[in-house]
Amino acid sequence: MFLLVCITFAFSCQNPQMNMTKVKAPTAKKVAKELSIHNDIRVDDYYWMKDRDDQEVIEHLEKENTYFEKMMAHTKNFQNSLFQEMKSRIKENDNSVPYKYNGYWYITRFEIGKEYPIYARKKERLDAEEEILFDCNELAKGHEFFNLSSFSISQDNTLAAFSVDTVSRRKYTLQIKDLKTGEIRKDKVENTAGNSVWADDNKTIFYSKQDDLTLRSDKIFKHKLGTSSDEDMLVYHEKDETFGTYVYKSKSKKYIIIGSYSTLTSEFRTLEANNPDGEFKIFSPRTRGLEYDISHYDDHFYVLTNKDNANNFKLMKVKEGNTSFENWKEFIPHRPDVLLEGMEIFNEFYVLAERRNGLNQIKIVRWDGSDSYYLPFDNETYTASIGGNPDFDTEILRYSYNSMTTPNSVIDFNMKTKEKEVKKEQEVQGGKFAKENYIEKRVWATARDGNKIPMSMVYHKDTKLNANTPLLQYAYGSYGATIDPYFSTTRLSLLDRGFVYVIAHIRGGQYLGRPWYEDGKLLKKKNTFTDFIDCSKFLIAENYTSSEHLYAMGGSAGGLLMGAIINMAPELYKGVVASVPFVDVVTTMLDDSIPLTTGEYDEWGNPNEKKYYDYMKSYSPYDQVSAKSYPNLLVTTGLHDSQVQYFEPAKWVAKLRELKTDTNLLLFDINMDAGHGGSSGRFESLKEVAKEYTFLIDLEGKID
């Protein structure tokens, strides 16, 4: 069969659009569904695709996959070679940098040819005998998808609570492993959110559970070792449908903490870990718009908060016992030009994660005030972040550093002596990578409203920048999530073929502080889309590329971005990759049975209110599809996606097929075994990246 396909396409390999005339694209049936609210009627002809149990839906998705395979058949050999190229850069027998916690060194390692990690530990010394906690390669046998969400070790180091998902729908089964015998105990809890924490008695576990339909984490339970999950006690129920909840242990180990969160509001409850049958106490009652996070040290809590209009956040402190917000005292004031992102607490020091002008900063301060300083970072654009630091009684800060040309390094910094040790630098295998062969820089575009939009850029030193240069522009732009300039081994496959790669730090993210996020959400959401478009126009105007060679990519909420820009400015782009795209905004946000919907009203607005409905409808990619030319388009999804349901991109593709007036490619690739994150194995996931990159490289005529 493969040979026949190759023969059929042999004559058209240099022009993939020609394949459109040889292979018929799937045509979805139309069943009109009227959706009415606010005296407005929308007709959705593809609403029927919502039923994943309908065999006709599955058959349609399979037809799309068949079409994708046929249209990409001429690239199969290249996809395979690209996959091997990406895989060859990865060190297969790799180990994480060990970290010490409660008397043990914990290590994650990979073995040659294996997809999944092995979690191990060594008692007290790194030269001690290795104890394997979980070999995920063994646990994954017989499953198309596997994810070990997390594991939690009891205080006496003898038991591990762990959570596994084998469907890719974020429904985790919680179990207990006896680390002395290696046996999996009979304790089993279904449909958890994946996290758990031990009390100090080594027999009580707190965990979060999800609503069966919406998958909202809404309940915290207490499980006693050796009992049935039916006997587990509900200790907290988050009844507000716009909130989720989770549970964790303070770094000081003194408290079990329940967190409740929405987009704009936080609330916490605390319980001393040595009193698991006690009552949780509210830290400070929720107040709409008040966000805070807490860290415990000595007899105080330190509170990272936006209280009193501190939109870039400040740090406050409050004594144990009476922690309501009226008792909070200012510790570090709000600074309009610095976003305070986090705090790490040690016995003698505290460490602040800050962001100034888009760049990460790490500040180290002695509790006694005798010393404070910033770690030096001299690059124009980079990423530096505080790493895993579970040990409270240490003078070593672990942090990581990388940039678009510099592989990631894990660094241990002695906060007393100010000496640093690079514990590990990411190895790029294959012998072809050299940092000096690539150029990175930051450039600024001017948005239509006058704001300056930063972009991080990287390309090979031999790439000539002109109108014929292929350029891939990437962004996310929602939830205040910042896409920092990071190193990628897979990206080298584009750079080495003459592509420029650009991350646009558009509004909706927090790259330039909290106001940058607030200016790209709710009734200002369109700023996200116009920022991206204005960045594209800048790149063209400055002769980095042209519309004949400009490509765009985004996933999830970044997929919404892709859908919006091709409706608003399709002429700017040669091709677009939209991964697991959130494109049916209005219908999804009106359906509170869909996972994540109610918790996102503060991000997108509640369309049950007319002003939000009208605004959403004006940019919703699915609602705004019209009869016009669109760029070449690759859309991906996972059948079991719980964050952006498969039927959103499925409906969008069907409507685009119906209305678009061009002969450009429109391909839809559905992973029938995975969810939002795609394939679970470290190598299988590379195959998905290889597909996306092949799509772009083929459009450039650079298949080698």
Disulfide bonds with the S-S distance in Angstrom:
none
